[in-house]
Amino acid sequence: MKTESASRRAFVKTTAAGTVVAAASGAHAVSPDKVEVWILHGKDNRKLMEKAMGIVVENGGFGPHVETLALKVNAAWGREPEVGANTHPELIDVFLKNAKAGGVKKITIPEHPCSAAKIAFDRSGIEKVAKKHKCRMIDLKKKQKSFRKVEIPGGRKLKEAEVAGEYLDADAVVNMPVAKHHSGATVSAAMKNWMGIVKDRRHWHRTDLHQCIADFSTFIKPAWTIVDATRVMMDHGPQGPAENLKMPHLLILSKDQVAADACVMDIFERDPMDIKYLKYAGEMGIGVVDKSLMNIHNIEVG
């Protein structure tokens, strides 16, 4: 088990100032006062992730001395990749290849799926690429012993949660959600994706879903957020299939998960402040919602 200091690499309570400093500390930051966000556009998923991994390396990688990494994808639903309910396996394939080549020795993909794990992990195509790179997918429905109770000191309504220990103990955590419509949260992307690492997500729905999403994000800070917006369900989320499936062909990349989510809202033609969990995140100083405080790099990937 990692020491407390190692766990804090993945999980920290942040302030607004701390978030800005962390996100703007990359090698190519344009302004020390702004958060870096990269929006990559291209129709080849593998080339998109290759470019994203290059940006990760150029901006500090996953952090110093990272040997173990917990990757939070969305693998919750028994849907094929083209439906858009889960993270696209081609993106995960390239990520795992590059992370391993970069020196990460152990990568786990723990998920608390909504569908049966056997169906969700297989139909999504994610288990196949995980096995290809000798990375373990973990069904948190079955591995209940993984969960450990933690305090959420910055939470307004969510004061504690039982969290999968793989995320607590890893040297680094990366969040790779899929952007999609969600019937309860309006839009699901980075911050909402953390519901797949807690034991009792129903408590969030019963209490105040938007506030709990924001509260939990005071506790967890991934090294990177990489949002899959290659194809986006504009309705009938989170499971689909959608009647309106949009094809933005985008990856949105940032060290600030709030900023990444704020940029996702452009796809839905929504003001980020109209989404309650983003509004709360801004009020609580978890990350940056205002795009005027971001350096947004729009990059075409051929």
ABEGO torsion letter per residue (X at the ends): XBBAAAAAAABBBBBAAAAAAAAAABAABABAABBBBBBBBEABAAAAAAAAAAAAAAAGEAEBGBABBBBBBBAABBBBAAAGABBBAAAAAAAAAAAAAAGBABBBBBBBBABBAAAAAAAAGAAAAAAAAGBBBBBAAABAAABBBBBBAABAABABBBBBAAAAABABBBBBBBBBBBAAAGBBBAAAAAAAABABAAAAAAABAAAAAAAAAAABBBABBBBBAABBBABGOAAOBBABBBBAGBBBBBABAAAAAAAAAAAAGBBAAABAAAAAAAAAGABBABAAABBBBBBBBX
